[in-house]
Amino acid sequence: MDMSFANQALAAEYMMKHSQELQPQVYPVPEQIDQHIAKIKLESMGVHVDKLTPEQEHYLASWSEGT
């Protein structure tokens, strides 16, 4: 639940800071907020995640290669 509450709080902060740019509609939580919360949570648990190489990021973002 801690991650859910953090997500809601940071998403509300994001909406306040960007209120002039946003239209009245439903938006997904920006990916950078989700990633930031996940990184902090993992660090609090003593888990370290390596940074992806550009090739790994490209592979994960593409559906052209097999599963």
Backbone atoms as SQL, in Angstrom:
CREATE TABLE atoms (id INTEGER PRIMARY KEY, chain TEXT, resi INTEGER, resn TEXT, atom TEXT, x REAL, y REAL, z REAL);
INSERT INTO atoms VALUES
  (1, 'A', 1, 'MET', 'N', 0.815, -1.195, 0.000),
  (2, 'A', 1, 'MET', 'CA', 0.000, 0.000, 0.000),
  (3, 'A', 1, 'MET', 'C', 0.859, 1.259, 0.000),
  (4, 'A', 2, 'ASP', 'N', 2.067, 1.151, 0.534),
  (5, 'A', 2, 'ASP', 'CA', 2.921, 2.329, 0.576),
  (6, 'A', 2, 'ASP', 'C', 3.219, 2.840, -0.827),
  (7, 'A', 3, 'MET', 'N', 3.427, 1.913, -1.766),
  (8, 'A', 3, 'MET', 'CA', 3.710, 2.326, -3.140),
  (9, 'A', 3, 'MET', 'C', 2.474, 2.959, -3.788),
  (10, 'A', 4, 'SER', 'N', 1.297, 2.425, -3.470),
  (11, 'A', 4, 'SER', 'CA', 0.060, 2.970, -4.015),
  (12, 'A', 4, 'SER', 'C', -0.167, 4.405, -3.530),
  (13, 'A', 5, 'PHE', 'N', 0.048, 4.617, -2.231),
  (14, 'A', 5, 'PHE', 'CA', -0.132, 5.965, -1.679),
  (15, 'A', 5, 'PHE', 'C', 0.905, 6.931, -2.247),
  (16, 'A', 6, 'ALA', 'N', 2.130, 6.476, -2.390),
  (17, 'A', 6, 'ALA', 'CA', 3.175, 7.317, -2.971),
  (18, 'A', 6, 'ALA', 'C', 2.829, 7.677, -4.405),
  (19, 'A', 7, 'ASN', 'N', 2.319, 6.705, -5.144),
  (20, 'A', 7, 'ASN', 'CA', 1.919, 6.933, -6.532),
  (21, 'A', 7, 'ASN', 'C', 0.823, 7.989, -6.608),
  (22, 'A', 8, 'GLN', 'N', -0.172, 7.861, -5.735),
  (23, 'A', 8, 'GLN', 'CA', -1.276, 8.827, -5.729),
  (24, 'A', 8, 'GLN', 'C', -0.784, 10.229, -5.365),
  (25, 'A', 9, 'ALA', 'N', 0.076, 10.316, -4.368),
  (26, 'A', 9, 'ALA', 'CA', 0.569, 11.622, -3.923),
  (27, 'A', 9, 'ALA', 'C', 1.410, 12.290, -4.998),
  (28, 'A', 10, 'LEU', 'N', 2.318, 11.539, -5.612),
  (29, 'A', 10, 'LEU', 'CA', 3.165, 12.136, -6.643),
  (30, 'A', 10, 'LEU', 'C', 2.377, 12.445, -7.913),
  (31, 'A', 11, 'ALA', 'N', 1.366, 11.645, -8.216),
  (32, 'A', 11, 'ALA', 'CA', 0.516, 11.937, -9.372),
  (33, 'A', 11, 'ALA', 'C', -0.288, 13.220, -9.124),
  (34, 'A', 12, 'ALA', 'N', -0.790, 13.410, -7.900),
  (35, 'A', 12, 'ALA', 'CA', -1.512, 14.642, -7.564),
  (36, 'A', 12, 'ALA', 'C', -0.584, 15.847, -7.654),
  (37, 'A', 13, 'GLU', 'N', 0.648, 15.691, -7.167),
  (38, 'A', 13, 'GLU', 'CA', 1.626, 16.781, -7.272),
  (39, 'A', 13, 'GLU', 'C', 1.902, 17.113, -8.738),
  (40, 'A', 14, 'TYR', 'N', 2.048, 16.081, -9.563),
  (41, 'A', 14, 'TYR', 'CA', 2.284, 16.272, -10.993),
  (42, 'A', 14, 'TYR', 'C', 1.128, 17.053, -11.633),
  (43, 'A', 15, 'MET', 'N', -0.106, 16.669, -11.280),
  (44, 'A', 15, 'MET', 'CA', -1.270, 17.357, -11.848),
  (45, 'A', 15, 'MET', 'C', -1.307, 18.825, -11.430),
  (46, 'A', 16, 'MET', 'N', -0.951, 19.114, -10.197),
  (47, 'A', 16, 'MET', 'CA', -0.933, 20.504, -9.731),
  (48, 'A', 16, 'MET', 'C', 0.122, 21.320, -10.476),
  (49, 'A', 17, 'LYS', 'N', 1.302, 20.740, -10.652),
  (50, 'A', 17, 'LYS', 'CA', 2.391, 21.449, -11.322),
  (51, 'A', 17, 'LYS', 'C', 2.128, 21.644, -12.811),
  (52, 'A', 18, 'HIS', 'N', 1.356, 20.742, -13.425),
  (53, 'A', 18, 'HIS', 'CA', 1.101, 20.789, -14.866),
  (54, 'A', 18, 'HIS', 'C', -0.361, 21.104, -15.192),
  (55, 'A', 19, 'SER', 'N', -1.068, 21.699, -14.270),
  (56, 'A', 19, 'SER', 'CA', -2.506, 21.927, -14.447),
  (57, 'A', 19, 'SER', 'C', -2.822, 22.795, -15.658),
  (58, 'A', 20, 'GLN', 'N', -1.944, 23.720, -15.996),
  (59, 'A', 20, 'GLN', 'CA', -2.206, 24.593, -17.141),
  (60, 'A', 20, 'GLN', 'C', -2.123, 23.851, -18.473),
  (61, 'A', 21, 'GLU', 'N', -1.365, 22.743, -18.506),
  (62, 'A', 21, 'GLU', 'CA', -1.176, 21.987, -19.751),
  (63, 'A', 21, 'GLU', 'C', -2.171, 20.852, -19.912),
  (64, 'A', 22, 'LEU', 'N', -2.772, 20.409, -18.820),
  (65, 'A', 22, 'LEU', 'CA', -3.626, 19.219, -18.860),
  (66, 'A', 22, 'LEU', 'C', -5.080, 19.576, -19.126),
  (67, 'A', 23, 'GLN', 'N', -5.699, 18.782, -19.984),
  (68, 'A', 23, 'GLN', 'CA', -7.123, 18.919, -20.271),
  (69, 'A', 23, 'GLN', 'C', -7.896, 18.065, -19.266),
  (70, 'A', 24, 'PRO', 'N', -9.186, 18.401, -19.022),
  (71, 'A', 24, 'PRO', 'CA', -9.977, 17.592, -18.087),
  (72, 'A', 24, 'PRO', 'C', -10.270, 16.209, -18.685),
  (73, 'A', 25, 'GLN', 'N', -9.515, 15.226, -18.282),
  (74, 'A', 25, 'GLN', 'CA', -9.704, 13.844, -18.717),
  (75, 'A', 25, 'GLN', 'C', -8.907, 12.937, -17.789),
  (76, 'A', 26, 'VAL', 'N', -9.010, 11.650, -18.004),
  (77, 'A', 26, 'VAL', 'CA', -8.259, 10.684, -17.202),
  (78, 'A', 26, 'VAL', 'C', -6.898, 10.478, -17.851),
  (79, 'A', 27, 'TYR', 'N', -5.844, 10.532, -17.043),
  (80, 'A', 27, 'TYR', 'CA', -4.483, 10.337, -17.526),
  (81, 'A', 27, 'TYR', 'C', -3.849, 9.162, -16.794),
  (82, 'A', 28, 'PRO', 'N', -2.994, 8.410, -17.488),
  (83, 'A', 28, 'PRO', 'CA', -2.211, 7.412, -16.759),
  (84, 'A', 28, 'PRO', 'C', -1.132, 8.121, -15.942),
  (85, 'A', 29, 'VAL', 'N', -0.671, 7.472, -14.897),
  (86, 'A', 29, 'VAL', 'CA', 0.423, 8.038, -14.108),
  (87, 'A', 29, 'VAL', 'C', 1.667, 8.059, -14.999),
  (88, 'A', 30, 'PRO', 'N', 2.360, 9.188, -15.079),
  (89, 'A', 30, 'PRO', 'CA', 3.561, 9.237, -15.912),
  (90, 'A', 30, 'PRO', 'C', 4.568, 8.147, -15.511),
  (91, 'A', 31, 'GLU', 'N', 5.176, 7.537, -16.509),
  (92, 'A', 31, 'GLU', 'CA', 6.091, 6.420, -16.277),
  (93, 'A', 31, 'GLU', 'C', 7.247, 6.797, -15.359),
  (94, 'A', 32, 'GLN', 'N', 7.729, 8.037, -15.471),
  (95, 'A', 32, 'GLN', 'CA', 8.858, 8.439, -14.622),
  (96, 'A', 32, 'GLN', 'C', 8.472, 8.430, -13.140),
  (97, 'A', 33, 'ILE', 'N', 7.213, 8.695, -12.825),
  (98, 'A', 33, 'ILE', 'CA', 6.759, 8.626, -11.432),
  (99, 'A', 33, 'ILE', 'C', 6.744, 7.170, -10.967),
  (100, 'A', 34, 'ASP', 'N', 6.188, 6.274, -11.783),
  (101, 'A', 34, 'ASP', 'CA', 6.174, 4.847, -11.429),
  (102, 'A', 34, 'ASP', 'C', 7.589, 4.321, -11.217),
  (103, 'A', 35, 'GLN', 'N', 8.493, 4.682, -12.112),
  (104, 'A', 35, 'GLN', 'CA', 9.871, 4.200, -12.004),
  (105, 'A', 35, 'GLN', 'C', 10.561, 4.761, -10.764),
  (106, 'A', 36, 'HIS', 'N', 10.304, 6.011, -10.448),
  (107, 'A', 36, 'HIS', 'CA', 10.907, 6.637, -9.272),
  (108, 'A', 36, 'HIS', 'C', 10.447, 5.932, -7.992),
  (109, 'A', 37, 'ILE', 'N', 9.167, 5.651, -7.893),
  (110, 'A', 37, 'ILE', 'CA', 8.619, 4.978, -6.717),
  (111, 'A', 37, 'ILE', 'C', 9.184, 3.561, -6.601),
  (112, 'A', 38, 'ALA', 'N', 9.251, 2.855, -7.714),
  (113, 'A', 38, 'ALA', 'CA', 9.792, 1.496, -7.697),
  (114, 'A', 38, 'ALA', 'C', 11.259, 1.504, -7.266),
  (115, 'A', 39, 'LYS', 'N', 12.023, 2.462, -7.755),
  (116, 'A', 39, 'LYS', 'CA', 13.446, 2.551, -7.403),
  (117, 'A', 39, 'LYS', 'C', 13.619, 2.801, -5.902),
  (118, 'A', 40, 'ILE', 'N', 12.844, 3.733, -5.369),
  (119, 'A', 40, 'ILE', 'CA', 12.933, 4.032, -3.934),
  (120, 'A', 40, 'ILE', 'C', 12.527, 2.814, -3.097),
  (121, 'A', 41, 'LYS', 'N', 11.462, 2.128, -3.499),
  (122, 'A', 41, 'LYS', 'CA', 11.001, 0.953, -2.761),
  (123, 'A', 41, 'LYS', 'C', 12.074, -0.132, -2.755),
  (124, 'A', 42, 'LEU', 'N', 12.651, -0.411, -3.920),
  (125, 'A', 42, 'LEU', 'CA', 13.681, -1.445, -3.996),
  (126, 'A', 42, 'LEU', 'C', 14.901, -1.066, -3.169),
  (127, 'A', 43, 'GLU', 'N', 15.304, 0.207, -3.220),
  (128, 'A', 43, 'GLU', 'CA', 16.442, 0.653, -2.418),
  (129, 'A', 43, 'GLU', 'C', 16.164, 0.470, -0.930),
  (130, 'A', 44, 'SER', 'N', 14.923, 0.732, -0.510),
  (131, 'A', 44, 'SER', 'CA', 14.583, 0.572, 0.910),
  (132, 'A', 44, 'SER', 'C', 14.651, -0.892, 1.343),
  (133, 'A', 45, 'MET', 'N', 14.537, -1.805, 0.374),
  (134, 'A', 45, 'MET', 'CA', 14.609, -3.233, 0.658),
  (135, 'A', 45, 'MET', 'C', 16.025, -3.783, 0.447),
  (136, 'A', 46, 'GLY', 'N', 16.954, -2.896, 0.092),
  (137, 'A', 46, 'GLY', 'CA', 18.331, -3.324, -0.126),
  (138, 'A', 46, 'GLY', 'C', 18.570, -3.978, -1.471),
  (139, 'A', 47, 'VAL', 'N', 17.664, -3.751, -2.422),
  (140, 'A', 47, 'VAL', 'CA', 17.790, -4.353, -3.749),
  (141, 'A', 47, 'VAL', 'C', 18.380, -3.322, -4.701),
  (142, 'A', 48, 'HIS', 'N', 19.396, -3.744, -5.457),
  (143, 'A', 48, 'HIS', 'CA', 20.019, -2.864, -6.432),
  (144, 'A', 48, 'HIS', 'C', 19.704, -3.396, -7.827),
  (145, 'A', 49, 'VAL', 'N', 19.265, -2.536, -8.709),
  (146, 'A', 49, 'VAL', 'CA', 18.940, -2.922, -10.076),
  (147, 'A', 49, 'VAL', 'C', 19.949, -2.256, -11.008),
  (148, 'A', 50, 'ASP', 'N', 20.525, -3.060, -11.897),
  (149, 'A', 50, 'ASP', 'CA', 21.473, -2.525, -12.876),
  (150, 'A', 50, 'ASP', 'C', 20.749, -1.630, -13.869),
  (151, 'A', 51, 'LYS', 'N', 21.485, -0.701, -14.451),
  (152, 'A', 51, 'LYS', 'CA', 20.933, 0.165, -15.496),
  (153, 'A', 51, 'LYS', 'C', 20.976, -0.589, -16.822),
  (154, 'A', 52, 'LEU', 'N', 19.897, -0.497, -17.585),
  (155, 'A', 52, 'LEU', 'CA', 19.838, -1.171, -18.875),
  (156, 'A', 52, 'LEU', 'C', 20.755, -0.486, -19.877),
  (157, 'A', 53, 'THR', 'N', 21.316, -1.277, -20.771),
  (158, 'A', 53, 'THR', 'CA', 22.081, -0.717, -21.875),
  (159, 'A', 53, 'THR', 'C', 21.090, -0.187, -22.909),
  (160, 'A', 54, 'PRO', 'N', 21.533, 0.686, -23.808),
  (161, 'A', 54, 'PRO', 'CA', 20.621, 1.156, -24.866),
  (162, 'A', 54, 'PRO', 'C', 20.045, -0.005, -25.688),
  (163, 'A', 55, 'GLU', 'N', 20.846, -1.047, -25.927),
  (164, 'A', 55, 'GLU', 'CA', 20.344, -2.196, -26.686),
  (165, 'A', 55, 'GLU', 'C', 19.236, -2.925, -25.929),
  (166, 'A', 56, 'GLN', 'N', 19.390, -3.051, -24.609),
  (167, 'A', 56, 'GLN', 'CA', 18.360, -3.700, -23.807),
  (168, 'A', 56, 'GLN', 'C', 17.083, -2.870, -23.793),
  (169, 'A', 57, 'GLU', 'N', 17.222, -1.558, -23.659),
  (170, 'A', 57, 'GLU', 'CA', 16.042, -0.684, -23.690),
  (171, 'A', 57, 'GLU', 'C', 15.321, -0.800, -25.021),
  (172, 'A', 58, 'HIS', 'N', 16.084, -0.833, -26.115),
  (173, 'A', 58, 'HIS', 'CA', 15.482, -0.962, -27.446),
  (174, 'A', 58, 'HIS', 'C', 14.730, -2.288, -27.564),
  (175, 'A', 59, 'TYR', 'N', 15.360, -3.369, -27.104),
  (176, 'A', 59, 'TYR', 'CA', 14.721, -4.680, -27.173),
  (177, 'A', 59, 'TYR', 'C', 13.411, -4.708, -26.378),
  (178, 'A', 60, 'LEU', 'N', 13.441, -4.160, -25.169),
  (179, 'A', 60, 'LEU', 'CA', 12.236, -4.158, -24.340),
  (180, 'A', 60, 'LEU', 'C', 11.122, -3.306, -24.930),
  (181, 'A', 61, 'ALA', 'N', 11.498, -2.247, -25.646),
  (182, 'A', 61, 'ALA', 'CA', 10.501, -1.333, -26.212),
  (183, 'A', 61, 'ALA', 'C', 9.950, -1.824, -27.558),
  (184, 'A', 62, 'SER', 'N', 10.573, -2.833, -28.153),
  (185, 'A', 62, 'SER', 'CA', 10.128, -3.273, -29.474),
  (186, 'A', 62, 'SER', 'C', 9.396, -4.611, -29.387),
  (187, 'A', 63, 'TRP', 'N', 8.439, -4.761, -30.258),
  (188, 'A', 63, 'TRP', 'CA', 7.712, -6.029, -30.350),
  (189, 'A', 63, 'TRP', 'C', 8.122, -6.781, -31.609),
  (190, 'A', 64, 'SER', 'N', 9.108, -6.275, -32.327),
  (191, 'A', 64, 'SER', 'CA', 9.484, -6.893, -33.594),
  (192, 'A', 64, 'SER', 'C', 10.277, -8.179, -33.409),
  (193, 'A', 65, 'GLU', 'N', 10.928, -8.333, -32.269),
  (194, 'A', 65, 'GLU', 'CA', 11.705, -9.540, -32.011),
  (195, 'A', 65, 'GLU', 'C', 10.868, -10.494, -31.172),
  (196, 'A', 66, 'GLY', 'N', 11.248, -11.758, -31.178),
  (197, 'A', 66, 'GLY', 'CA', 10.483, -12.795, -30.481),
  (198, 'A', 66, 'GLY', 'C', 10.416, -12.589, -28.978),
  (199, 'A', 67, 'THR', 'N', 9.623, -13.414, -28.331),
  (200, 'A', 67, 'THR', 'CA', 9.470, -13.308, -26.879),
  (201, 'A', 67, 'THR', 'C', 10.494, -14.108, -26.136);
